[in-house]
């Protein structure tokens, strides 16, 4: 935590406060976040963080969605997804075709060490 910038520490403190409120089934408001921050000794958090976070994560459903979403929040996230279900199916079909081609290239009489099968080689 010592290597984090002040803004990052503020974001963590507010995030943890929201998670605590969510876990306790309490309403997530800027006032509630500030109360929890003061109770935990995080009195130097920039005053706009509780407001921004409470405006964005103001329902339990939104918080649950953020928790369940891979790559949600924090740096970067994953690459862009396909434009719909059809794109995902097409990509899956291409992968299946490639796997079939790889199996076909190996051939039937060759084992994984390159021998033609038969007597067991060095064993």
Beta strands, then each sheet from edge to edge (+ up, - down):
end
